[in-house]
Amino acid sequence: MTNIRIVLAQLDFCVGDIAGNLQKHIHALQEAREKLACDFIIFPELSLTGYPPEDLLLRPAFLEDVRQASEQFILQTDHMYALIGYPYLKEQILHNSCALIHNKHVLGRYAKQCLPNYSVFDEYRYFIPGQQPYVACINNIPIGFVICEDIWQAGPITQTIAAGARLIVVTNASPFETDKHEKRLAILSTYAKQYRIPIVYVNHVGGQDEIIFDGGSMLINEEGELCQFAGFYKEKLLPIDIDLSTTQKKARDISIPSQMERIYQGLVLSVHDYIEKNKFPGVLVGVSGGIDSALTLAIAVDALGKDRVRAVMMPSRYSAAISLEDGIAIADHLGVPYDIISIEPAYQAFLDSLAPLCAKKKLDSTEENIQSRCRAVLLMALSNQSGYLVLTTGNRSELAVGYCTIYGDMAGGFAVLKDIPKTMVYSLADYRNQLSPIIPQRTIDRPPTAELAPNQTDEDCLPPYSILDNILHAYLNRGQSIDEIIAQGFDRHTVAKVIHLIHKNEYKRRQAAIGPRINYKSFGKDWRYPITNGFK
């Protein structure tokens, strides 16, 4: 026999919810056995704990709960093979491991050899790397096991092939990035063709704080071709039939969503899971009539439904009539209830209170920021009253250069567009309008403005976003120097100003709400610059 039926368990686990995750494992196992008639079910990396468990791994009580849950799962494995991921502690050494189980017994374990310690990963803080490959025979098929980062380094795959594997299983906790699926497919295809071996890849799906897991579980044949695919952003038990006596057929009907669709759906899933897993009843969105808040509102409704979203419009003396009209229009298009609260009384009260101290000074960002903070106070009061979480609406471009008000428009619990450049905000709005026309075209076409001063536009303070976003990408994502960026045709003064603003505003970003990560080098775990920093 050289054939096997495997089920890939692409599931959404909650970090730290050991009991809930255990039940998901048991239900998936039962369905795989009773409905899908499979021989073997494979779960993702650290599936019992969720990923990343971070400093929960330093708590003995947490590891003990994991141990007990793993033993409970083992008792469920009658007439089934299962591979589960969990931290395994032995003789004071903790491994990021997976265990192969059959008929209520652990047949063997594999410890991850390559521990990532870059970007959002910090595994050397917790784990000791493994040293040995692991190959087990199931249905007369020698199957080799590796975990996530192991495929991005040549050693573990080479060892596993040398140990006799004829099928590779890769369990993963691989976060979404804009081109991550293409990178995964390329590396897996390279190994498959080089060693003439099929590869099974299973990944988490779901949102975990700022990380998005997009799934994308799949089977690659020995020709390096995609044969079966679980899709993105959905839980799925994907049965795959493998027969080593023949090459698995290349898939003919798999449609990979566009990059913009993947980003949008990733934001939707991230908002949904953050609200659901933290048990908030709903969300509040301050809607200004601008494109950022319009897109945020649309994502919130797509994530949670209109009944769990509430819009708040807070005009001031500088708000154009069309801003309120467009804010009402998108709320109506989405069916979201909304409230209109003028900030004028609060704003004037602050001005009156400060008049003795600021009487001889001209209006500047002080008065502008007071308006933003008036809105924050109103939103947070409504949040306290309702239990709803405030979604902030600022984008990556603004956050990068500090074009935002600390304790003002930065106030909230989840920053939906935190990693979305302004130019991409427009692309995402266009994409969402293709699904159904909800964002008014006037909102998209208007020059962006904070409306905190007369006739204000963003370009009063910033270069055009098409220029700003290219400079930010070169400096943040590609790590290029000022001279390298200038050599691409950008104005020296503009580049120097932008980079100065990036570092000047590090203290703001350190206090910003978390938000979904879609970029390599996003602000958050990817970006760890000291606030007090003399390097120029």
C-alpha positions as a printed Julia matrix, in Angstrom:
536×3 Matrix{Float64}:
   0.0    0.0     0.0
   1.38   3.39   -1.01
  -1.74   5.5    -0.63
  -3.14   7.48    2.26
  -6.05   9.83    2.95
  -4.98  12.86    4.98
  -7.12  15.67    6.36
  -5.54  19.08    6.77
  -7.12  20.84    9.76
  -6.94  24.52    8.82
  -8.54  25.93   11.97
  -8.79  29.17   13.93
  -7.34  28.65   17.42
  -7.34  31.17   20.27
  -4.04  31.68   22.07
  -4.23  30.42   25.63
  -7.7   28.87   25.33
  -6.42  25.36   25.98
  -9.86  23.87   26.73
 -11.48  25.49   23.7
  -8.63  24.49   21.42
  -8.76  20.92   22.73
 -12.46  20.68   21.86
 -11.72  21.94   18.35
  -9.12  19.21   17.98
 -11.53  16.52   19.19
 -14.4   17.67   16.94
 -12.1   17.83   13.93
 -10.73  14.37   14.7
 -14.24  12.92   14.97
 -15.35  14.51   11.7
 -12.23  13.35    9.92
 -12.76   9.79   11.13
 -16.54   9.49   10.81
 -17.45  11.72    7.87
 -14.29  12.01    5.81
 -12.98   8.46    6.36
  -9.41   9.61    6.63
  -6.34   7.76    7.89
  -4.48  10.75    9.28
  -5.39  14.26   10.49
  -2.74  16.98   10.66
  -3.04  20.12   12.81
  -0.91  23.27   12.51
   2.11  24.3    14.55
   1.39  24.8    18.29
  -2.26  24.08   17.62
  -3.13  23.26   21.23
  -1.87  26.61   22.52
  -2.53  28.83   19.53
   0.29  30.93   18.09
   2.19  32.81   19.4
   1.69  31.99   23.09
   4.55  34.33   24.0
   5.24  34.65   27.76
   2.44  32.26   28.65
   5.18  29.73   27.92
   7.05  30.98   30.99
   4.19  30.02   33.31
   4.4   26.45   34.71
   0.62  26.31   35.17
   0.13  27.0    31.45
   2.5   24.22   30.43
   0.79  21.85   32.83
  -2.62  22.63   31.27
  -1.11  21.95   27.85
   0.27  18.62   29.03
  -3.08  17.55   30.44
  -4.9   18.63   27.26
  -2.49  16.66   25.09
  -3.13  13.55   27.18
  -6.89  14.02   26.85
  -6.55  14.29   23.09
  -4.37  11.2    22.89
  -7.23   9.16   24.41
  -9.49  10.14   21.49
  -7.29   8.66   18.75
  -8.87   5.23   18.26
  -8.08   3.87   14.78
  -6.65   7.22   13.69
  -3.3    8.85   13.16
  -3.08  12.45   14.3
  -0.33  15.05   14.36
  -0.77  17.85   16.89
   1.46  20.78   17.78
   2.24  21.86   21.33
   5.14  22.95   23.57
   6.72  19.81   25.0
   8.66  20.08   28.24
  11.11  17.35   29.2
  13.93  17.62   31.72
  13.53  21.41   31.85
  13.98  21.7    28.08
  11.06  23.17   26.15
  10.62  22.31   22.48
   8.27  23.64   19.85
   7.13  20.17   18.92
   4.61  18.07   17.1
   3.53  14.63   18.27
   2.43  11.73   16.07
  -0.35   9.8    17.8
  -2.13   6.57   16.93
  -4.53   4.38   18.9
  -4.04   6.33   22.13
  -0.25   6.24   21.99
   2.42   8.75   21.05
   4.51   7.12   18.33
   7.1    9.86   18.22
   7.82  13.56   18.37
   9.61  16.09   16.24
  11.19  19.24   17.71
  11.47  22.29   15.48
  15.09  22.81   14.5
  15.06  26.33   13.07
  13.64  28.81   15.54
  12.77  32.17   13.96
  13.94  35.21   15.86
  13.1   38.07   13.52
  10.06  40.11   12.49
   7.11  39.03   14.73
   8.94  35.9    15.91
  10.83  35.5    19.18
  11.14  31.74   19.6
  14.64  31.65   21.07
  13.18  33.41   24.1
  11.25  30.23   24.91
  12.42  27.15   23.04
  15.5   25.02   22.57
  15.96  23.89   18.95
  15.68  20.23   18.05
  18.58  18.34   16.5
  17.18  15.32   14.69
  14.85  14.59   11.78
  11.79  12.45   12.34
  10.38   9.99    9.83
   7.5    7.62   10.6
   5.93   4.93    8.46
   2.15   5.15    7.94
   0.44   2.83    5.45
   3.94   1.78    4.36
   4.75   5.39    3.46
   7.8    6.93    5.15
   6.58  10.4     6.15
   8.94  13.12    7.31
   7.85  15.97    9.55
   9.14  19.54    9.75
   7.74  22.72   11.32
   7.32  26.1     9.61
  10.71  27.89    9.68
  12.4   24.56    8.96
  11.38  24.87    5.29
  13.02  28.28    4.95
  16.4   26.77    5.87
  17.91  23.96    3.82
  19.11  21.69    6.64
  15.95  20.09    8.06
  14.49  19.12    4.67
  17.82  17.67    3.54
  18.1   15.65    6.76
  14.53  14.4     6.45
  15.04  13.25    2.87
  18.29  11.55    3.87
  16.39   9.74    6.63
  14.21   8.12    3.98
  11.08  10.3     3.78
   8.95   9.92    0.64
   6.32  12.42    1.75
   6.95  15.65    3.66
   4.44  17.14    6.12
   4.96  20.77    7.12
   2.96  22.2    10.03
   2.9   25.98   10.21
   2.01  29.15   12.04
   2.83  31.35    9.07
   1.49  34.93    9.22
   0.01  36.72    6.26
   2.02  39.26    4.31
   1.05  40.77    0.97
   3.05  38.29   -1.13
   3.47  35.46    1.38
   1.42  32.84   -0.53
   3.62  33.24   -3.58
   6.77  32.88   -1.45
   5.45  29.73    0.23
   4.48  28.2    -3.08
   7.89  28.98   -4.57
   9.91  27.4    -1.75
   7.71  24.31   -1.54
   7.77  23.83   -5.3
  11.55  24.08   -5.31
  11.91  21.35   -2.68
   9.3   19.13   -4.32
  11.02  19.25   -7.72
  14.53  18.96   -6.29
  13.76  15.84   -4.26
  10.89  14.48   -6.39
   8.63  14.29   -3.37
   5.1   15.52   -2.57
   4.7   18.05    0.25
   1.71  18.61    2.51
   1.46  22.09    4.05
  -1.04  23.0     6.8
  -1.38  26.43    8.37
  -3.39  28.32   10.99
  -6.2   30.65    9.99
  -7.48  33.57   12.07
  -6.49  36.81   13.74
  -4.25  36.97   16.82
  -3.67  40.53   18.02
  -1.75  42.15   15.15
  -0.98  38.89   13.33
  -3.25  37.51   10.62
  -3.05  33.83    9.69
  -4.4   33.36    6.18
  -4.46  29.56    6.0
  -3.51  28.55    2.47
  -3.04  24.87    3.39
  -2.16  22.81    0.33
  -0.7   19.77   -1.38
   2.24  20.16   -3.77
   3.13  17.22   -6.01
   6.62  16.05   -6.93
   6.51  18.24  -10.04
   6.16  21.27   -7.8
   2.55  21.83   -8.85
  -0.32  22.92   -6.64
  -2.76  20.0    -6.44
  -5.19  20.86   -3.67
  -5.82  24.06   -1.77
  -7.86  24.94    1.33
  -8.22  28.62    0.42
  -7.7   31.69    2.54
  -9.31  33.04    5.73
 -11.75  30.19    6.27
 -11.68  27.22    8.59
 -11.62  24.03    6.56
 -10.98  20.34    6.93
  -9.4   19.51    3.58
  -9.23  15.8     2.69
  -6.43  14.9     0.3
  -5.71  11.49   -1.23
  -2.09  10.68   -1.9
  -0.9    7.69   -3.92
   2.87   7.49   -4.23
   2.6    5.08   -7.14
   1.49   7.96   -9.37
   1.97  11.72   -9.6
  -0.85  13.68   -8.04
  -2.84  15.64  -10.59
  -2.23  19.36  -10.88
  -5.25  21.42   -9.84
  -7.18  22.93  -12.74
  -9.89  24.89  -10.96
  -8.13  26.74   -8.12
  -8.57  30.48   -8.34
  -6.17  32.51   -6.17
  -7.76  35.81   -5.05
  -6.08  39.06   -6.05
  -3.68  40.66   -3.62
  -6.17  43.45   -2.86
  -8.9   40.9    -2.08
  -6.54  39.0     0.2
  -5.6   42.17    2.07
  -9.2   43.27    2.47
 -10.4   39.87    3.66
  -7.43  39.69    6.03
  -8.46  42.99    7.62
 -12.03  41.74    7.95
 -10.92  38.51    9.63
  -8.55  40.38   11.93
 -11.31  42.72   13.17
 -13.74  39.82   13.57
 -11.37  37.69   15.62
 -10.09  40.52   17.78
 -13.64  41.46   18.77
 -14.9   37.88   19.13
 -11.93  36.43   21.0
 -11.85  39.38   23.41
 -15.65  39.22   23.81
 -16.52  42.81   22.93
 -20.22  43.26   22.06
 -19.45  45.56   19.12
 -17.44  48.52   17.84
 -17.65  52.29   17.56
 -16.25  54.16   14.57
 -15.8   57.92   14.42
 -16.93  58.76   10.88
 -15.59  62.01    9.44
 -16.77  61.83    5.85
 -13.21  60.98    4.79
 -11.99  57.85    3.06
 -10.14  56.32    6.04
 -13.16  56.25    8.33
 -15.4   55.15    5.47
 -13.18  52.15    4.73
 -12.87  51.32    8.44
 -16.66  51.36    8.81
 -17.09  49.06    5.8
 -14.52  46.58    7.16
 -16.21  46.62   10.57
 -19.62  45.84    9.08
 -18.2   43.08    6.88
 -16.49  41.61    9.95
 -19.29  41.85   12.5
 -22.56  42.72   10.78
 -24.34  46.06   10.87
 -26.06  45.38   14.2
 -22.75  45.33   16.09
 -21.35  48.53   14.59
 -22.22  52.12   15.57
 -21.02  55.24   13.75
 -20.48  58.57   15.47
 -20.11  61.85   13.56
 -18.61  64.77   15.43
 -18.56  67.92   13.29
 -16.81  71.14   14.24
 -16.77  74.71   12.9
 -14.26  73.55   10.28
 -16.23  70.55    9.03
 -17.56  70.98    5.5
 -21.23  70.22    4.91
 -20.27  67.51    2.44
 -18.27  65.7     5.13
 -21.38  65.17    7.23
 -23.43  64.32    4.14
 -20.93  61.68    3.01
 -20.61  60.24    6.53
 -24.38  59.84    6.72
 -24.43  58.35    3.21
 -22.0   55.53    3.98
 -23.72  54.77    7.28
 -27.04  54.55    5.42
 -25.54  52.4     2.66
 -24.25  49.96    5.26
 -27.39  50.11    7.41
 -25.4   51.24   10.46
 -27.03  53.32   13.2
 -25.3   56.64   13.74
 -25.24  59.58   16.12
 -24.26  63.19   15.43
 -22.59  65.05   18.3
 -21.13  68.5    17.7
 -17.79  69.08   19.39
 -18.3   72.85   19.39
 -19.42  73.23   23.05
 -16.5   71.14   24.33
 -14.0   72.8    21.99
 -15.09  76.31   22.99
 -14.93  75.4    26.66
 -11.32  74.31   26.25
 -10.45  77.47   24.35
 -12.04  79.58   27.09
 -10.14  77.71   29.78
  -6.83  78.18   27.96
  -7.42  81.78   26.92
  -5.49  83.33   29.84
  -2.43  81.24   28.95
  -2.66  81.32   25.15
  -4.19  84.77   24.53
  -1.17  86.24   22.7
  -0.43  83.16   20.61
  -1.79  82.55   17.12
  -3.83  79.46   16.34
  -1.66  76.43   15.59
  -1.58  72.67   16.13
  -2.54  73.23   19.77
  -6.08  74.17   18.81
  -6.18  71.52   16.1
  -5.24  68.78   18.55
  -7.83  69.97   21.08
 -10.53  69.25   18.48
  -9.21  65.75   17.92
  -9.07  65.14   21.67
 -12.63  66.38   22.12
 -13.72  63.68   19.7
 -11.67  61.07   21.56
 -13.32  61.96   24.86
 -16.79  61.55   23.32
 -15.94  58.24   21.68
 -14.35  56.82   24.82
 -17.34  57.9    26.91
 -19.66  56.06   24.52
 -17.31  53.08   24.68
 -17.5   53.06   28.48
 -21.28  53.31   28.38
 -21.85  50.59   25.77
 -18.9   48.26   26.16
 -18.18  48.73   22.44
 -14.52  48.96   21.39
 -13.4   52.09   19.54
 -11.76  51.38   16.19
  -9.22  54.02   15.23
  -9.17  55.06   11.58
  -5.63  56.36   10.94
  -3.46  54.77    8.25
   0.2   53.71    8.07
   1.32  56.84    6.2
  -0.03  59.14    8.9
   1.3   57.01   11.74
   4.76  56.85   10.17
   5.25  60.61   10.14
   3.15  61.46   13.2
   0.31  63.12   11.28
  -2.05  62.08   14.04
  -2.96  63.28   17.51
  -1.86  61.28   20.52
  -4.86  60.92   22.88
  -6.95  62.21   19.98
  -7.59  60.31   16.75
  -5.09  57.71   17.98
  -7.34  56.89   20.96
  -9.02  53.51   20.66
  -8.56  49.8    21.02
  -7.82  48.48   17.53
  -6.24  50.34   14.6
  -7.73  48.7    11.5
  -5.63  50.59    8.92
  -2.45  50.82   10.99
  -0.43  48.98    8.35
  -2.26  50.26    5.26
  -0.51  53.07    3.32
  -2.77  55.9     2.23
  -2.42  55.02   -1.45
  -3.57  51.47   -0.64
  -6.56  52.87    1.28
  -7.84  54.18   -2.05
  -7.23  50.81   -3.74
  -9.07  48.97   -0.97
 -11.98  51.41   -1.2
 -12.19  50.79   -4.94
 -12.11  47.04   -4.32
 -14.89  47.24   -1.71
 -17.04  49.35   -4.02
 -16.73  46.66   -6.69
 -18.48  44.27   -4.31
 -21.24  46.83   -3.68
 -21.1   50.62   -4.09
 -21.08  51.85   -0.5
 -18.3   54.47   -0.27
 -19.46  57.69   -1.99
 -17.33  58.58   -5.0
 -17.03  62.12   -3.66
 -15.36  60.72   -0.56
 -12.78  59.0    -2.76
 -12.22  62.0    -5.04
 -11.89  64.74   -2.39
  -8.39  65.89   -1.39
  -7.67  64.34    2.01
  -8.08  66.73    4.93
  -8.16  66.58    8.72
 -10.57  69.55    8.77
  -9.0   71.03   11.89
  -8.34  74.44   10.35
  -9.87  76.57    7.55
  -9.32  75.17    4.02
  -6.88  72.58    5.34
  -5.53  69.67    3.27
  -3.0   66.98    4.21
  -0.55  68.34    1.62
  -0.23  71.53    3.66
   2.07  69.48    5.94
   3.03  66.42    3.92
   4.28  65.59    0.43
   1.67  64.02   -1.87
   0.84  60.52   -0.61
   2.09  58.94   -3.84
   5.55  60.34   -3.02
   5.34  59.83    0.74
   4.33  56.17    0.48
   7.19  55.4    -1.92
   9.69  56.98    0.45
   8.2   55.1     3.39
   8.36  51.8     1.5
  12.01  52.37    0.57
  13.03  53.34    4.1
  10.84  51.07    6.22
  10.29  47.98    4.1
  13.53  47.9     2.11
  15.82  49.47    4.72
  17.37  51.91    2.25
  19.44  54.91    3.31
  18.65  58.54    2.58
  21.21  58.61   -0.25
  19.82  55.44   -1.81
  16.3   56.88   -1.76
  17.44  60.2    -3.23
  19.23  58.32   -6.01
  15.82  57.05   -7.15
  14.81  60.61   -8.02
  13.29  61.9    -4.78
  13.98  65.4    -3.51
  16.67  65.45   -0.8
  14.8   67.88    1.46
  11.6   65.83    1.22
  13.36  62.57    2.01
  15.23  64.05    4.96
  12.05  65.59    6.33
  10.1   62.32    6.09
  12.8   60.26    7.79
  13.19  62.9    10.51
   9.43  62.71   11.15
   9.52  58.9    11.31
  12.03  58.91   14.16
  10.68  62.0    15.88
   7.3   60.32   16.3
   8.43  56.96   17.64
   7.01  57.9    21.06
   3.55  58.25   19.53
   3.63  54.87   17.84
   4.73  53.19   21.05
   1.39  54.32   22.55
  -0.75  53.5    19.53
  -3.38  50.79   19.43
  -2.35  47.52   17.82
  -3.67  46.75   14.37
  -3.5   44.03   11.71
  -0.12  43.45   10.11
   0.07  43.07    6.33
   3.58  44.43    5.62
   7.04  43.17    6.27
   8.39  45.74    8.75
   5.03  46.89   10.06
   4.92  49.16   13.1
   4.65  46.89   16.12
   6.69  43.74   16.69
   8.5   44.24   13.37
   9.73  47.71   14.3
  11.64  47.95   17.59
  13.42  51.28   17.56
  14.43  53.02   20.79
  12.47  56.17   21.53
  15.51  57.83   23.09
  17.87  57.51   20.17
  20.89  59.61   19.2
  21.6   57.84   15.9
  21.06  60.13   12.92
